[in-house]
Amino acid sequence: MDTDESLAYIASLFEQEAGRRDFTRYINEELAGDFAWVLATTLKAREAALREDLTRAKQACAKEFESVQLLDNENVVLKQRLTAAQITELAYAERLTAAEQRNAELMSRIGDAFERLVCITPRNNPSGVLKQQAMEILQGAARKPTESEESGSTCNQIREESGLPINKPCIACNNCACIDR
C-alpha cells in the first residue's frame, strides 16, 4: 500500500465508519503521508485480525450447533424409548389386571366349591366317595374358563400359560407386548 492508497483508505474509513466527510480535504491535503501509511497499515492489520477472529468464532459456533443438534437427536431417541417403555408398562398393567381378575374369579369358584363340600357329609356318602367328590368339585372349579377367557379378552400370554386357545391377534393387548410380538 503506497501513500495515496493510505490516504484514500483513511478518508473512506472516516466517511463509512464515522459518517464524516468534513475530514476528507484535511486527510488528502494536510495529513503527513508517512503517518497516513502507518495508520492505514495498522488499521488494515487490525481489520484482518478481527476478520480471522470472526471466522474462528463462526467455526466454533458451527461446531457447537452441531453438538446441540446431536444432543437434540439423542433426546428424540430417548423420548421414543421412553414412550415404548411406557407402552410396555401399560401392557403389563393390563396383563396384571387380567390375571388379578382371573385370580378373583378362581377364588370365588373355589369358595363356591368349598360351600358345596360342606354340604357333603359322611352320613349321605360312603367313605371312599367323599374324597372323590371333593376332588372333582375342586378340579372342576379350577378348569372351568372364566368369563373373560370365554370372551377371548385375556392376554395371549396368560391364555397360553392357562392352556387356553390363543387369539390371533391378541385382543387384550391390542397387538402389543405379549407373545404375539
N, C-alpha and C positions, 0 to 999 in steps of 0.2 A: 504494500500500500504506500503510495507516494504522498506528498504534502497536499496536493489538490484533492486527492481522494479522501484524505483525512479530514480536510476542511468540509467537504461535501457531506461526509458521514456525520460529523458533529452537527452541522446545520440541519440535516434531515432528522437526526435524533432529537434535537430541540423542538423541531416542528411536530414530529409524530408523537413523541413521548410526553413532552411538556406542553404541547399545543401552543408554542410561542414562535412567532415569525419575526419578532422585533429584534432578535439577536443575529439574524441571518447576515445583515450588512456588516456588523461588527466582526462576526466569525470570518467572513470572506475577505474583509479588507484590513482588519487591525490585529487579529489573533496571530500570535507567532506561529510559524509553520512547524518548528521543531516541537513546540508544546502541543499543537494540534495532532501531530503524528503520534506522540507518546500517549496522549489522552485517547485517541481513536484506537490504537492497537491494544491498549489496556482494556478499554470498554469492549472491544470485539472479543478479546480473550475471555473476559468475564461472561460475555453473552454465550460463547461456545461452551464454557464450563457449565453454565446454567442449563443449556440445552442437553448436555450429557447427563447432568443430574436429573433433568426431567425425563429423559429416555430411560434411565435406570429406575426411576420411581414408577414409570408406566409399566416397565417389565416386572417389577416387584408386585405391583397391583394386579397385573395379569396372572402371576403365579398364585397370589392369594385368592383371586377369583376362582381359579381352577381348584384350589384346595376347598374353598367353600362349596363349589359345585359337587366335588367328590363327597364331602360330608352330607350335603343335601341328598345325593343319590343313596348314600348309606342309610340316611334317615328314612327314605322312602322304603328301602328294603326291610328295615327293622319294623316299620309300621305294617308292611304286608305280612311279615312273620307274626307280629302281634295279633293281627286280625285272624290269621289262620289258627293261631293258638286259642284265641277266644272262641272261634267256631268249634274247634275240637272240644274245648271245655264245655260249651253248650251241649254238644252231642253227648258227652259223658254224663252231664247232668240229666239229660233226657233218659239215657240208659239207666242211670241210677234211680230215677223216678219210676221208670217201668219196672225195675227189679223190686223196688220197695212196694209198688202196687201188687206185684205178683206175690211177694212175701206176705203182704197183708191178707190177700185172698186165700193163700195156702193156710195161714194161721187160722183164719176164720173157718175154713173147711176142716182143719184138724180139731178145732174146738167143737164143731158140729159132730165130728166123728166121735170125740170123747163123750159127748152127751148121749149119742146112740149106744156107746159102750156101757154107760151107766145103766141103761135100760136092760142090758143083757145080764141076767143074774144066773147063778148056778142052779136055781130052782127050776127054771124053764129051759135049761140047756144041759145036755150031757157034758161031762167034764172035758173031753177032748175037743168038742165042737166050739166051746167058748173061746179058746185061744185062736182057732182058725177063723172064726167070725170077726174077732177083734183085728186080726192081721188084714183080712180082706177089706174091712171098713177103712183102716188107716191107709192101705195101699191105694184104694180107690180114691180117697181124698187127695192124695199126692199126685195121682196120674191124670185126673180129670183136668182138661185145659181150662185156664181162666178165661174170663170174658174178653180181655184184651188179646189173649193168644188166639182165641177163636176168630176174632175180627182181623187178625194179622197185623195189629198195630204195635206189636213188640219188636224191638230191635232184632235184626237177624243174628247178631252175636249171641244175644240172650236166647233166641229161639234155637240156635244150633246147640248151645250148651244144655238146653232143656230137652233136646231130642225132637223138637217140633219142625215142621217143614219151613224152608226158608223162602221169604218173599223176594222176588226179583222185580224191581229194585226194592231196597229196604224202605218200608213205608214209615216206620217210626223215626228214622234218622234223616229223612229227606235226602237220601243218597249220600250221606256224609258220615265219616268217622266210624264205620263199622266194618264187618268182614267183606262187604261188597266192594270196598275201595281197593 
